[in-house]
Amino acid sequence: MYSVGYEDLGTPTPPAGTAAAVTLEIDGTQVTVPDGTSIMRAAALAGVKVPKLCATDSLKAFGSCRVCLVEVEGRKGYPASCTTQVAAGMKVRTQSDKLMSLRRGVVDLYVSDHPLECQGCPAHGHCELEDIAAQVGITQTSYAPGAAHRPQAKDESNPYFTFNPELCIVCSRCVRACDETQGTLALTIQGRGFGSKVAASEDEPFLESECVSCGACVEACPTAALTEKSIIGLGVAERAVGTTCAYCGVGCALKAEVRGSGADTEVVRMVPQRDGKANHGHACVKGRFAWGYATHEDRIRTPMIRKSIRDEWRPVSWEEAIGYAASELRRIQAKYGVNSIGGITSSRCTNEETFLVQKLIRAAFGTNNVDTCARVCHSPTGYGLKNTLGESAGTQAFDSVMQADVIFIIGANPTEGHPVFGSQLKRRLREGAKLLIADPRETALVRTPHVEADVHMQLQPGTNVALLNAMAHVVVTEGLVKEAYVAERCEPEPFARWKAFVSEERNSPESSEGVTGVPAHMVREAARLFATAGNGAIYYGLGVTEHSQGTTAVMAIANLSMATGNLGREGVGVNPLRGQNNVQGSCDMGSFPHEFSAYRHVSDPTTRALFEAAWGVPLQSEPGLRIPNMFEAALDGTFKGMYVQGEDFVQSDPNTHHVNAAMESMECVIVQDLFLNETAKFAHVFLPGSSFLEKDGTFTNAERRVSRVRKVLEPLAGYQDWEVTCLLSNALGYPMHYAHPQEIMEEIARLTPTFAALTYEKIDRLGSVQWPCTDEAPEGTPTMHVHQFVRGKGKFWPTEYVPTSERSTSRYPLILTTGRVLTQYNVGAQTRRTNNVVWHAEDVLEIHPHDAEVRGIADGDWVGLTSRAGDTVLRAKVSEKIAPGVVYTTFHFPETNANVVTTENSDWATNCPEYKVTAVEVVQVNQADAWRRRAEAERALPHGGRKQRRDPAPA
Amino acid sequence: MNIDLLIKMANQISEFFQGTTDPDKAATDVATHLRRYWDPRMRKQIVAYCEERHGAGLTNTAIAGVQLLAQQEQKAAAPAAAASAGAAAPGPKS
């Protein structure tokens, strides 16, 4: 069912930039459209609605329903307007007695096998068949009762939608949506003639099939055959509010469809915006369906305080909670010094909220002890790209992938972590782009319908840099460097140094094969392909950054892209796939302890003076503490208070026992969140947060796209998150008075060069804007580094491979690496409170059959997972997707708490934790509950109950 | 803070920079990195450790970097102290 108020044009826009204008006549009206446009679309653009059933503008024309027939002067017959393209001078008639007669005949056939009891149908008033039947004047079929697809059982297995085959007209829109939009190809039309029916996989219930529940089929369905259960339960929405998804870094433009008003407003469904520039009308199982957490009964709606974390929470008024928090922060500063407190901004909150929190910390707290969760995911991206290219962000728009000839994915799993971009990527791959994958696991893209990686380099965890150096070795030693490009755009001396470095024999694929585990011939093939196949684009994720050499690997990626001339135009680039919805934005807004917004160092006197003048206070010139440093300082007794907005680092950060011990030593922890999360267990003040549905602001996605977030529901606890920050600041004696986040954005624009020309009005007008948005680029910058790199000349860096100190031993012989699954998000606080648990109800440990067999472990067994940092218990999943010697799990569930076993190892430049490499042992356990109880008891003890085992200092 | 961790971090930083350039420049890069990214209490601790324990456990490049940092911090100590005295009191300007 279309989104409320959506006017479908029937067929997609013809490819941009290729078409001349064509003028034709439709029902006597002159229409000018691009060549390649269908008659149906041209008519719709002219305000003429041609009846249709199998056509929709998100799918290629199909021409099966025969309802959209038209007459074209001088041509025989009645062509389908969806599959017939316009021509200059063409004269089209969309209405005539003959056409009416033909359409009536077709619709009569459809309704002969479709109930016309429309009043009780969930799609009543929004069903395309119902509309067309009314247009052609059919209220009942003229055919005598005969064979019919009734009664048939509904498939209600999917938690979010129902398939009612009685209402299906076999138009194939769902099948085509699964193929073209999502790229999963889970649906098919099974059987022939009267026996034709929609089937999921091998005619299985939807839930058990290959369906990934993206909902594209549901939206494409013209009747109520596929319908959201929320519509069946609540009815069709009355209005829609445009907003942006709050899950991954793709940042899909959505419409929240709602009923009611004011405090009685309720969300009926979320629908992707077809003109959304990041998602083009697509969404995933999280964005489209998993929004129920926003009104979950676990939401905390009242502020709470307690003197000690051993005490019970005491609900209090906002005034008392804020007053207590402010007095405690000032008490701690008076006792321990101005730098004894700090705070964490949230990558789930808006740019405006993030900007305010770092302002609060720098200006009202008077310290630079501010950090954000990007610390534990993409901080190496910021450092690595700033030092090579000059800007701490990805270089392209997502759409750029459609111009790529060879796509290199390293340390990322887009179909799980960034599913809507994953679908676009698959579309390009089905068109013939080459695919290189470097990943310890056999991710879905290695082999999926109509897509197969040309090279899958199944490297050992922790060896990205060695692999990238080996690829660079091939590029340099086989003369594949784009010398003219490098000479024009890069610093010569660093390039020469790098070239000499990667040319050394020790960096050859043959020499590094023993380290990476990747056969040399595969590395050579991949490098040659990347350097010679045309536009080469690199996409990477946390599998690159979350290593002790995360930053080095990012630099190696930039080196490879510069050397092969793959930066500065569409189809190429360095593309970090950001994890959380606003992780790019939180970094842009000055959330790091050493940087103001737009990545300007706090020691820069000019920048500091700008902020001091605007904020009216002196600001510190020294970098503050990063998150892991905060924990260390807490254990050291020099860090005692913190304000945490919308982050749950006790679950998400590594070495949980260590984090717990640090948190126990704090005197005032203020947590602002939707739920009493794991971090709140150590909090003294809890301030209820607001979900993305309850606030105004902006998010910035992985392609630097700033999009609006609009308030759909009233904040459940009374305040949007930015308002709470203002309350706390005011209580601290530093006035913050904003009437609307728009005013905060105006301040951001005044103080942030890359946002200088960005306004809410512009975002509303253009839909979204990619920064830099300046006077020179007033409508934003889809592709960066076009004429030259932001830093002037690109800088190559030698990237020596340094093995991680975390190595497998006889005691811990396996290497654990971590990741995420499609249906869950990060620590799961949101998705665990939705029906997405149907697909993934617990974290499991993937283990190779060989490793399982020697340990006597069978699929589904409980296993104990132990590292030098801690242990946990979870179920085993025996899988050949993981290489021997490597095990894999996710970190979505606090019950598993996978980060109990991850260690304090971190990236050299940024302290981004090394989540991807932990030496572990796995044993079968019979008493899982006993293991878990023991682990929980350990966590409950002071200092986590475990003496920390650290690597000794080298002698 | 845990000095073992700081030693490990400093060594990691030195391992990166010593692979990128000559030893003198590497030491400068290490010092610059520490100054730009480490909180002052961390810098103070690694400098004190390096002096007291003659850099035990640190790589040669890390030692050179930390020593250079110490010199730079000493040089900047007087003006920095004056500046930080002004920045210490939080709250708006009156």
Chai-1 contact restraints between the chains, C-beta under 6 A:
chainA,res_idxA,chainB,res_idxB,connection_type,confidence,min_distance_angstrom,max_distance_angstrom,comment,restraint_id
A,V338,B,A88,contact,1.0,0.0,6.0,A-B,restraint_1
A,F365,B,P90,contact,1.0,0.0,6.0,A-B,restraint_2
A,G366,B,P90,contact,1.0,0.0,6.0,A-B,restraint_3
A,H594,B,Y37,contact,1.0,0.0,6.0,A-B,restraint_4
A,G616,B,P92,contact,1.0,0.0,6.0,A-B,restraint_5
A,G616,B,K93,contact,1.0,0.0,6.0,A-B,restraint_6
A,V617,B,P92,contact,1.0,0.0,6.0,A-B,restraint_7
A,V617,B,K93,contact,1.0,0.0,6.0,A-B,restraint_8
A,P618,B,G86,contact,1.0,0.0,6.0,A-B,restraint_9
A,P618,B,A87,contact,1.0,0.0,6.0,A-B,restraint_10
A,Q620,B,A87,contact,1.0,0.0,6.0,A-B,restraint_11
A,E622,B,P40,contact,1.0,0.0,6.0,A-B,restraint_12
A,P623,B,Y37,contact,1.0,0.0,6.0,A-B,restraint_13
A,G624,B,D39,contact,1.0,0.0,6.0,A-B,restraint_14
A,L625,B,D39,contact,1.0,0.0,6.0,A-B,restraint_15
A,N629,B,D39,contact,1.0,0.0,6.0,A-B,restraint_16
A,E632,B,M1,contact,1.0,0.0,6.0,A-B,restraint_17
A,E632,B,N2,contact,1.0,0.0,6.0,A-B,restraint_18
A,D636,B,M1,contact,1.0,0.0,6.0,A-B,restraint_19
A,G733,B,G91,contact,1.0,0.0,6.0,A-B,restraint_20
A,Y734,B,P92,contact,1.0,0.0,6.0,A-B,restraint_21
A,W797,B,T20,contact,1.0,0.0,6.0,A-B,restraint_22
A,P798,B,G19,contact,1.0,0.0,6.0,A-B,restraint_23
A,P798,B,T20,contact,1.0,0.0,6.0,A-B,restraint_24
A,E800,B,G19,contact,1.0,0.0,6.0,A-B,restraint_25
A,V802,B,E15,contact,1.0,0.0,6.0,A-B,restraint_26
A,W908,B,Q12,contact,1.0,0.0,6.0,A-B,restraint_27
A,W908,B,I13,contact,1.0,0.0,6.0,A-B,restraint_28
A,W908,B,F16,contact,1.0,0.0,6.0,A-B,restraint_29
A,R950,B,D4,contact,1.0,0.0,6.0,A-B,restraint_30
A,A953,B,D4,contact,1.0,0.0,6.0,A-B,restraint_31
A,A953,B,I7,contact,1.0,0.0,6.0,A-B,restraint_32
A,A953,B,G57,contact,1.0,0.0,6.0,A-B,restraint_33
A,P954,B,G57,contact,1.0,0.0,6.0,A-B,restraint_34
